[in-house]
Amino acid sequence: MRNLYLVSGIATAAMLLCAIYEGFKTDRWEKADPEEVAHFAERLKSVPTAFGDWVSTPVEVDERQNKAAGIAGQFTRNFRNKVTGDEISVFLVCGPSRDMIIHSPDQCYVAAGFKLDGEDRRETVAAPSGPAEFFNARFVKQETLEKVQLEILWSWSYAGVWEAPSVTRMHYAGKPALYKVYAIHKVVGQNAKASKESANVTFLKEFLPKLDQALFQDRAPAPAA
């Protein structure tokens, strides 16, 4: 479990560091709808912490950093498959779209000292609401005792469809609130390259139906102004 906690710490630091930096840097041109943002945050309470062979433990978060990053609600858990031993860190946040769109792992992890291994690509995962689109990239960083390799899939959603738009700001312009999710897997050796399907994709195929049911079933968000 030590490695999983290491991944969680790195992910939290990178995401919040970038969010805070960009929040101060960027012109806040979008107006949030506090009621809609509150509805988005409330739905996170229904996201399951265990399903199938997956169990999870919570990740400690700093509420002051969350506030500075514009995060209104957060579901942050370390999942472990009891059968395969695969471990996935999930970072699911929501807030005003202006805060959710201003950073992504390809910016934040590089700023935190990681190198992008190759180029990011799009990954499509089957979901109840239709094909869910994710960015998929691997990040590498040489620590004192080991070389850390993280495979990260990330995506956004407003009304039930998970998307990886080329220009996120323009795509979600006018939306009062937004969800963003990261699925993070610590790669050991070359296993992700050798496997036809990464542990992240396997996890998301099982997680997305549960997630969509919690966030979107019979709870369509109000139209944007």
N, C-alpha and C positions, 0 to 999 in steps of 0.2 A: 504493500500500500504506500510505501514511502515515495516511490516513483510517481504514483498518481497524485499525491499531495504536491510534489514538485511541479508537475504539469499545471495543477490548479493555481499554484502561486504565480507561476510565470504568466499564465493566461490572464489572471485577474490584474496583475500589475501592468501588463502590456495594454489591455483594453482600457483600463481606467486612466492610465497615463496619457494615452492618445486622446481619449474623450475629453479630459480636462484641458489639454493643450489646444485642441481644435475648438473647444467651446469658447475659449477666450479669444482665439484667433479669428473665428468666423463671424461674419455679420449675421446676426440673428434675424433673418428676413422672413421667417415663417412664424405665424402666431399659433400657439397651441390652444386646444380646447380642453380646459382642466377637467371637465366632466367626462369627456371621451377618454382622456388619458387615465383617469381614475377607473373607468370601466375596463380598460385594457389591463391595468395592474391587478384588478380584482380577479380576472379570469385566470391569472397565473396560479391562484390558490387551488385550482382544480387539476393542475397538471400532476399526473401520478409520479410517485417517487419509486415505484417498483411495478414491474409487469413482466410476464413470461419468466424467463430465467434471469432477468436483470434486477439487481437490487442497487440501492444507492445510499450514499452518506452526504450530508450537507457540507458546503464549503463556507467558511466564515467570510463575511463581507463587511466592508467599512461603510456605514451609512453616510458618513460625511463625504466620502469620495463619491459615492453614488449620487448624492445631491449635486455635487459640483459637476458631475458628468451628465446631469440631466436625466438620470435613470429613475423612473417612477416606480417600477416594479422589477423584481429579479427572481429567477429560478436558477440556482447555481448548485449543481450536484455532481458528484463523482459516481458514475455507474460502473458496475462490475457484473459480468456474466458468470453465474455460478457454475456453468458447465464448461465453457471454453476458457474462462479466465480473462477474456478481453476486458479492457478498461477504457472507458470513454468519459471525458469531462464535458458536461453540458453547461453552456452559459447562455441563458435565455433572458433577454431584457426587453423592457418596453419603456416608452416615454414619448415626448413630442418628436415628431419626425425630424425636425431640425437637428435634434441631438443624436438620433439614432442613425442618421445617414452620413455623418461627417467623418467617420473613421471605419476602417476595416482591417483585418489581420495583415494584408499585404502592406499596409502603411504602419500599423502599430507595432507589429512584431519586428519589423526592420528597425524602427525607432528604438526598440528595446534591445537591440544588439543581435537579432537573428538575421540570417541571410536567406533569401528566397531561393530554394533549390529548384531550378528550372523556372517555368512559367506557370501561373495559375491557369486552370481550365475549368470548364463547366461540367458539372456532374448532375445527371437527372435521376431522381429517386421516385419510385412510385408512391403516391399518396392518395387518400380517399378523395381529396378535392381535385385530383388530377396530377400530372407530372410536377414534382417539386424540383426546382432548379437551384443548384448550389454552386458557389465557387469552391474549387478544391485546389489546395496548394500545400507544399511541404516547406517547412522552415527548419533551419539548422543553426545551432549555436554550440561553440566549444566551451564547455564548462571546465572547471578545474580537474575534475575526476572523470568526466565522460563527455561524449558528444551527444547533445540533445537533438533529437529529430522529432518534429511534431507535424502530423498531417491534420490539417484543419479544413473543415467544410463549413461555409457560412452562407446565410440567406436572410431575406427580409420578407415580412408579410404585413399587409394591411387588412384585407378582407377575406383571408382564407387560402390564398394562393401563394406559395413560397417562391420567391423570384430572386434572380441574380442579375439585375439590370446593368447595362454597360455604364450608364450615367445615372447613378442612384438619386442624386439631388433633383434632376429634372423629372425622373420617373415618378417620384413620390411628392412632387410639388403640390401643395395645397392640402395634403393629407394631415389631419390633426394629430394623429398618433401612429405608432409603428412598432411592430415586433422585430427583433433581430435575434438570431440563434447561431451559436458556434457549436460544433461538435469536434472535439479535440482528442486525438489519439497519439500516444507516444509510440513512435516506431522503434522497434528493436531490430538491429541489423538491416537486412534488405527484405523483411517479410512483406511489407506493403507492395513493393515492386514485383515480388514474385507471385503474389496472390492475384487471382482474377478479380476479386472483390475485397475492398478494404474493410477493416473492422468498423470504420465510421459508417460506410454505406449499409453494412449488415445491421448495425444498430438503428440507423435512421429508418430503415424499412419497417422495423417493429415499433419505433418510437413515434413516428409521424401520425399514424392513425390515432394513437392515444392523445397526442398533442393537439391535433386538429379537433378532436371531439371536445377537449377541454376549452380550447380557445374560441372555436368558431361555430360549433353546432348550436343552432337556434339563438345565436347571439350576434347577429350581423351588426357591425358598427354603423353608427349614424353617418349619413352622407357628409362629405367634406363641404365646408362653406365655399 
